[in-house]
Amino acid sequence: MLPIHPSKQWLSKPKPLCIFVLFLILLISTQVSATDIRGRIDGQHAYSSSRFPVRSARISFYYWTGKKWVSAGKAFTGPDGMYYMKNLRPGNYTLQVNDKQNFSITIRNSRFQDIPSILIRY
């Protein structure tokens, strides 16, 4: 067996600290701390059964701290009824449409999440 060059001896035996640091880097890189979400708001008139996208609806996200409601952000729907929100932390939220109707949603610990379509009856 050939001798190891002195400058590369550290490669011959993995050090516990190096293994620990590598483990931490892998662990941190696989965790998600915020989720980008998208959803859709559909409307339905009382006299019609057909759905239509609700445009320019104000979408607000709130979470409960145990003492008060805190805003986590706001968005507006586009002409297609779609809304997008970036960087929501995983947890339970109340999604409020046009400052009137509340819907409970749970944000998972993933990079992206689609919220099921919400139907607003007029």
Buried (B, 14 or more C-beta within 10 A) or exposed (E): EEEEEEEEEEEEEEEEEEEEEEEEEEEEEEEEEEBEBBBBBBBBEEEEEEBEBBBEBBBBBBBEEEEEEEEBEEBEBBEEBBBEBEEBEBBEBBBBBBEEEEBEBEBEEEEEBEBEEBEBEE
